[in-house]
Amino acid sequence: MSDERRLPPVTQLGMLSLALIVAGVIYLSAHLPERVSLGPAIALLAASALLLVGNVVALRRTEGFAWGRFVEVGRWALLAYAIIAGLIEYVFLRNDTSGGPLVVLSLSLLVFALTVPVLIAFTVARYDDAAPGPNRS
Amino acid sequence: MADVAVSPHGAVAEADLHPAPQIPDFEIVPRAGLPIVAAVVVLLVVAIAVDEKWPLMFLHVVAGATWTIIDLFLGFVIGPILGKLSIPARIEVTTRLMPKMVLIMPTAVAVTLAAGWQLATKLGYNLTSYQYHGWVVASFIVVGAMAVIALGLLEPANIAVLTELKKPRPNPEVVERLMKRFIYTAGATGLMQVATLVIMTRLATG
């Protein structure tokens, strides 16, 4: 079966990345609009972004991964989740969120809007027939 | 209608012995539903812009109820039924039900969250001085946990099973595995929706 190829734990790491970003947004949302220490939210954002980057790097090194299918599905998912992230960003802007909290929230939403399409595209592509890897395409 | 046959990869002999079930033609993302989604998004943006209590409450309650009911219904009613259906019936239900979920669920979740946050800001529910702020934060945590499961497991399984069924020769093992993942995660989020109901009714009654 095509999914029996050795693949990095993209779903597990992606879910962890998503959980960290959600925790950061919950932390900020629980304190806004009052003053809030950004340290925990920045730490969660950085850890989440690192996991996302690590996930993509690990996937890039995978031989025979169906990149064509990954990109095909990922770009549409990215469009959908960019709209969703944009809506959430709009609500924060509408309520005069500004400065550090806005930057951290915006970056968190960016990581969110990238992580979910990676998870969707990976889940579809892992069951696709083996295709030329990134180095060969 | 372009029908395709389900059979394991390369299992021609087996497919000859056991006729493969027919898969009805379907769209992974139903294009007919996109204008409706666009209209809902426009309504949401307008409701947030005008910042009136009723439109925000309407959108939050309608989208939230849709999200809650679908999770509970899928997890505890449709899921167990689906598991007991014959393979052809399961494919028939899947190809008709799951494309709709691709549009309905992300829309319901986005509207619930965006309208809910705006409403909480307007009513002062997200201020730490609010009497039931702890309940509000609890709802954030429950929704966050549901979001991680839904976005990390459920939604990818939904798209992947539909993509698999679109192939000329879908792999039944993959379809089975992804459907199980979809049903189990829908059940898990359904359980968490009970917590949402407790929190929301607590907040509504004060």
Interface residues (C-beta under 8 A of the other chain):
Chain A: M1 S2 D3 T11 G14 M15 L18 A19 V22 A23 V25 I26 S29 A30 H31 L32 P33 E34 R69 V73 W76 A77 A80 Y81 I83 I84 L87 I88 Y90 V91 F92 R94 N95 V116 L119 I120 F122 T123 V124 Y127
Chain B: H9 V29 V41 L44 V45 I48 A49 D51 P106 V109 A110 L113 A114 W117 Q118 T121 N126 L127 T128 H133 V136 V137 F140 I141 G144 A147 V148 L151 G152 L153 E155 P156 A157 I159 A160 T163 E164 N171 E173 V174 L178
